[in-house]
């Protein structure tokens, strides 16, 4: 197996929706994430692997899996380009830049199955599959509004149906190619004419919108998989946190798989949770065939139904890429396993706050483990807080 070059490219979903050949520049916040959080990819790397570290001026450096910068790039063998997420424009950009540095990269395949599964509609399809092969969850499935001459009428009828037949007071509207809280909008019912017009315009720009009930969320969870040679291998549960306002990711609980399973299974049922994992795997294998290798995270959440009972939403979103949940699993294995616990935290703030916090953590290494190394300009910082090390 070739050594790998890990590259961090969050926010790729927005680029996937664009026609082939159309250029794409990530938003400023995403570019800042790339600069600040690229060292996180060390959590995935093994002995023969390397990390791509971009700079603000557009250049890049290469580091070993231990974080040591390479000065002589001529010693590198051909490497398998392993981005956070597959996106053709970004892959080609890194290949060109690597070639200028004298590095030969082997590019991963971007299959049609991968592109189809990256659309939010795939989560709707998974819910329909689970409704037949796992449990009755059809009422959780989003309804889709597509841009046609009848978009406004269809949207009004859908929202009125939600309000009158299901008694809903709030809905969630999502764009088709977004993740991590981006492109997710909450609305109180009924909507004003102004908001209806805004959603119709958004539907035309995005190529469609999904609309679903807003449930009383209690806990965010995910099931993480590694897909290779046509099979989805289950690698663990992820319990994470998001902001109440935007749904943006803020961190993960770090516990053993046994502890996480013991927390979630009483809500779902031991056999039912095992069956859900198998149903996830079967769905992914049918949809992807052998046209993808890499991580897949299926976001879920525990919510309260109308009677106040806890239930599991088994497929909120399918992330066909590495996820922060995967990095949290790796962070646990590297720094806390087998008996420790703690939190994996990703924070955002104004410079130079991140640098100051990092320096404070260096002085408390018994409690904190820095995972990135903020500069005075950094806006993002990731670290572990140890709860115990029994």
C-alpha positions in Angstrom: 0.0 0.0 0.0 1.3 3.5 -0.9 1.8 6.1 1.8 -0.9 8.7 2.0 -1.0 12.4 1.9 -3.8 13.7 4.1 -5.4 17.0 3.1 -8.0 18.9 5.1 -10.7 20.4 2.9 -13.9 21.1 4.9 -17.0 22.6 3.3 -16.6 20.7 0.0 -20.4 20.1 -0.4 -21.0 23.6 -1.8 -18.6 22.9 -4.6 -20.3 19.5 -5.5 -23.5 21.2 -6.6 -21.7 23.3 -9.2 -21.5 22.2 -12.9 -18.3 20.6 -14.0 -15.8 23.3 -15.1 -17.2 26.1 -13.0 -14.7 27.5 -10.6 -15.2 27.6 -6.8 -13.6 29.5 -4.1 -14.4 28.5 -0.5 -15.7 31.2 1.9 -13.2 33.0 4.0 -14.2 31.1 7.2 -13.6 27.7 5.4 -10.2 28.9 4.2 -9.4 29.8 7.7 -10.4 26.4 8.9 -8.1 24.8 6.4 -5.2 26.8 7.7 -5.9 26.3 11.4 -7.1 22.7 11.5 -5.0 20.8 9.0 -2.8 19.4 11.8 -5.9 17.4 12.9 -5.2 15.0 10.0 -2.3 13.6 12.0 -5.0 11.7 14.0 -5.6 9.6 10.8 -2.0 9.1 9.8 0.3 6.1 10.2 4.1 5.7 9.9 4.3 6.1 6.1 1.8 8.9 5.8 2.2 12.7 5.5 0.1 15.8 6.2 -0.5 18.8 3.8 -0.2 22.0 5.7 -1.4 25.1 3.6 -0.2 28.6 4.3 -2.0 31.9 4.1 0.1 32.9 1.0 -1.2 29.9 -1.0 2.0 27.8 -0.5 2.1 24.5 1.4 4.4 22.5 3.5 4.5 18.7 4.1 4.8 17.2 7.5 5.3 13.6 8.7 2.7 11.8 10.7 4.5 13.1 13.8 4.2 16.7 12.7 7.9 17.2 11.6 8.2 19.5 8.6 10.1 18.0 5.6 12.8 20.1 4.1 13.7 17.8 1.2 10.6 16.8 -0.7 12.6 14.7 -3.2 12.7 11.8 -0.7 8.9 11.4 -1.0 7.6 8.3 -2.9 4.4 8.5 -4.9 1.6 9.2 -2.4 -2.1 8.5 -2.4 -4.0 11.8 -2.1 -6.4 11.4 0.8 -8.5 14.5 1.3 -11.0 15.0 4.1 -13.7 14.8 1.4 -13.6 14.0 -2.4 -14.2 17.1 -4.5 -12.8 17.1 -8.1 -11.8 20.8 -8.2 -9.9 20.6 -5.0 -8.2 17.3 -5.9 -6.9 18.8 -9.2 -5.7 21.9 -7.4 -3.7 20.0 -4.9 -2.3 17.7 -7.6 -1.1 20.7 -9.6 0.5 22.3 -6.5 2.1 19.0 -5.5 3.6 18.5 -9.0 5.2 22.0 -8.8 6.9 20.8 -5.6 8.1 17.6 -7.2 5.6 15.3 -5.5 3.7 12.7 -7.4 0.2 12.0 -6.2 -2.2 9.2 -7.0 -5.7 10.6 -7.2 -8.7 8.9 -5.6 -11.8 7.9 -7.7 -14.8 10.2 -7.6 -17.6 7.9 -8.6 -21.2 8.7 -9.6 -22.4 6.6 -6.6 -20.3 8.9 -4.3 -21.8 12.1 -5.9 -25.3 10.8 -5.6 -24.9 9.8 -1.9 -23.4 13.2 -1.2 -26.8 14.9 -1.9 -29.1 15.4 1.1 -31.8 13.4 -0.6 -29.7 10.3 0.2 -30.7 10.7 3.9 -34.4 10.7 2.7 -33.8 7.5 0.8 -32.1 5.9 3.8 -35.1 6.8 6.0 -37.4 5.1 3.4 -35.1 2.1 3.4 -35.1 1.9 7.2 -38.9 2.3 7.2 -39.1 -1.0 5.3 -36.2 -2.9 6.9 -35.8 -1.6 10.4 -38.7 0.4 12.0 -41.5 2.7 11.2 -39.8 6.1 10.6 -41.6 7.4 7.5 -43.0 10.4 9.4 -39.4 11.6 9.9 -38.6 11.7 6.2 -38.1 15.2 4.7 -40.4 16.4 1.9 -38.6 17.8 -1.1 -39.6 21.0 -3.0 -38.1 21.3 -6.5 -37.8 24.5 -8.6 -40.7 24.4 -11.1 -43.4 26.9 -12.2 -45.4 25.6 -9.2 -42.8 25.9 -6.5 -44.7 28.5 -4.4 -48.0 26.6 -4.5 -46.3 23.3 -3.6 -44.4 24.9 -0.7 -47.5 26.5 0.7 -49.5 23.3 0.5 -46.7 21.3 2.1 -46.3 23.8 5.0 -50.0 24.1 5.5 -50.2 20.3 5.6 -47.5 20.1 8.3 -49.3 22.8 10.3 -52.9 21.4 10.1 -52.5 17.6 9.8 -49.5 17.2 12.1 -50.0 20.2 14.3 -46.4 21.4 13.8 -45.3 24.8 14.9 -41.8 24.7 13.5 -40.1 23.2 10.5 -36.5 22.8 9.3 -35.5 23.7 5.7 -32.2 22.5 4.3 -30.3 23.1 1.1 -29.2 19.9 -0.8 -25.4 20.3 -0.6 -24.4 21.5 2.9 -23.4 20.1 6.2 -22.4 20.9 9.8 -25.2 23.4 10.3 -24.6 25.3 7.1 -27.7 25.7 4.9 -30.1 24.7 7.7 -32.9 27.1 8.5 -35.6 26.9 11.2 -39.0 28.5 10.7 -42.0 29.1 12.8 -45.4 28.3 11.2 -47.2 29.9 9.5 -44.7 31.6 7.2 -45.2 35.2 6.0 -45.5 35.9 2.3 -42.0 37.5 2.5 -40.5 34.3 3.9 -42.3 32.1 1.3 -40.9 34.3 -1.5 -37.4 34.0 0.0 -37.6 30.2 0.2 -38.9 30.0 -3.4 -35.8 32.0 -4.5 -33.5 29.8 -2.4 -35.0 26.7 -4.0 -34.3 28.0 -7.5 -30.7 28.9 -6.5 -30.0 25.6 -4.7 -31.8 23.3 -7.1 -34.2 22.1 -4.4 -35.0 22.3 -0.7 -36.0 19.7 1.9 -38.6 20.5 4.6 -39.0 18.4 7.7 -40.6 18.6 11.2 -38.5 20.3 13.9 -38.2 17.8 16.7 -37.3 18.3 20.4 -33.6 17.4 20.2 -32.0 15.9 23.3 -28.7 14.4 22.1 -26.7 14.4 18.9 -25.2 11.0 17.8 -23.6 9.5 14.7 -22.6 6.0 13.5 -19.2 6.0 11.9 -18.2 3.7 9.1 -15.1 3.0 6.9 -16.0 1.9 3.4 -13.6 -0.2 1.3 -13.8 -2.9 -1.4 -17.6 -2.6 -1.5 -18.2 -3.1 2.3 -19.1 -0.6 5.1 -17.2 -1.5 8.2 -18.6 -0.1 11.4 -16.0 1.7 13.5 -18.0 3.2 16.4 -20.6 5.5 17.8 -20.0 9.2 18.1 -21.8 11.4 20.6 -21.4 15.1 19.8 -22.6 18.6 20.6 -23.8 21.4 18.3 -24.9 25.0 18.9 -28.5 25.6 19.6 -28.7 28.5 17.2 -26.9 27.3 14.0 -26.4 23.6 14.6 -22.6 24.1 14.1 -20.4 21.3 15.5 -18.6 22.1 18.8 -17.2 18.9 20.1 -17.5 15.2 21.0 -17.6 13.2 24.2 -14.6 10.9 24.4 -15.5 7.5 25.9 -15.0 3.9 25.0 -17.3 2.3 22.5 -18.7 0.1 25.2 -19.7 3.2 27.3 -21.3 5.0 24.3 -23.2 1.9 23.3 -24.4 1.4 26.8 -25.7 4.9 26.9 -27.6 4.8 23.6 -28.9 1.2 23.5 -31.4 1.5 26.4 -33.2 4.3 24.4 -33.4 2.2 21.2 -33.0 -1.4 22.4 -29.9 -3.5 22.2 -31.1 -5.7 19.3 -32.7 -2.7 17.5 -29.4 -0.7 17.7 -27.5 -3.7 16.3 -30.1 -4.1 13.5 -29.8 -0.3 12.7 -26.1 -0.6 12.2 -26.6 -3.6 9.8 -29.3 -1.7 7.9 -27.0 1.3 7.5 -24.3 -1.0 6.2 -26.7 -2.7 3.7 -28.0 0.6 2.4 -24.5 2.0 1.9 -23.3 -1.1 0.1 -26.3 -1.1 -2.3 -25.8 2.6 -3.1 -22.0 2.7 -3.4 -21.0 -0.7 -4.8 -17.2 -0.6 -5.1 -16.9 3.0 -6.2 -15.7 4.6 -3.0 -13.1 4.2 -0.3 -13.1 6.3 2.8 -15.1 7.3 5.9 -18.9 7.7 6.1 -20.7 9.2 9.1 -24.5 8.9 9.5 -25.8 11.6 11.8 -28.6 10.7 14.2 -30.2 12.3 17.2 -32.3 11.4 20.3 -35.5 13.5 20.5 -38.7 13.7 22.6 -42.0 12.7 21.0 -45.3 14.3 21.8 -45.7 12.0 24.9 -42.2 13.0 26.2 -40.6 9.7 25.4 -37.1 9.5 24.0 -36.7 8.2 20.5 -33.9 7.9 18.0 -33.9 9.7 14.6 -31.7 7.1 12.7 -30.6 9.1 9.7 -30.5 12.9 9.8 -27.6 13.2 7.3 -25.1 11.1 5.5 -21.6 12.5 5.4 -19.6 10.7 2.7 -16.3 11.9 4.0 -14.2 12.0 7.2 -16.1 13.6 10.1 -15.1 15.2 13.4 -16.7 12.2 15.0 -14.1 10.0 13.3 -11.3 12.3 14.5 -12.8 12.1 18.0 -12.7 8.3 17.9 -9.0 8.5 16.8 -8.3 11.1 19.5 -9.7 8.8 22.2 -7.6 5.9 20.9 -4.4 8.0 20.8 -4.8 9.9 24.0 -7.3 8.4 26.4 -7.9 4.6 25.7 -8.5 2.2 27.3 -9.9 3.7 30.5 -9.9 7.5 30.2 -12.7 9.9 29.3 -13.0 13.5 28.3 -14.1 15.8 25.5 -12.8 16.7 22.1 -13.5 20.4 21.5 -13.4 22.6 18.4 -13.8 26.2 19.1 -14.0 29.4 17.1 -13.0 32.9 18.3 -11.3 36.1 17.4 -7.5 36.2 17.1 -5.3 36.2 19.2 -7.6 34.4 21.7 -6.9 31.0 20.3 -3.1 31.5 20.7 -3.6 32.6 24.3 -5.8 29.6 25.1 -3.3 27.2 23.5 -0.5 28.6 25.6 -2.6 28.2 28.8 -3.2 24.6 27.8 0.5 23.9 27.3 1.0 24.8 31.0 -1.7 22.3 32.0 -0.8 19.2 30.0 -2.2 16.9 32.7 -5.7 18.2 31.8 -5.5 19.5 28.2 -4.1 18.0 25.0 -3.7 20.5 22.1 -4.4 18.9 18.8 -3.7 22.0 16.7 -1.1 24.8 17.1 -2.7 28.2 16.8 -0.8 31.3 15.5 -1.6 34.9 16.4 -4.0 34.9 13.4 -5.8 31.6 14.1 -9.5 31.6 14.6 -10.0 27.9 15.2 -8.5 25.6 17.8 -9.0 21.9 18.6 -8.0 20.2 21.8 -8.9 17.4 24.3 -9.9 18.0 27.9 -9.3 15.0 30.1 -12.0 14.1 32.6 -10.1 11.3 34.2 -7.4 8.7 33.5 -8.4 5.8 35.7 
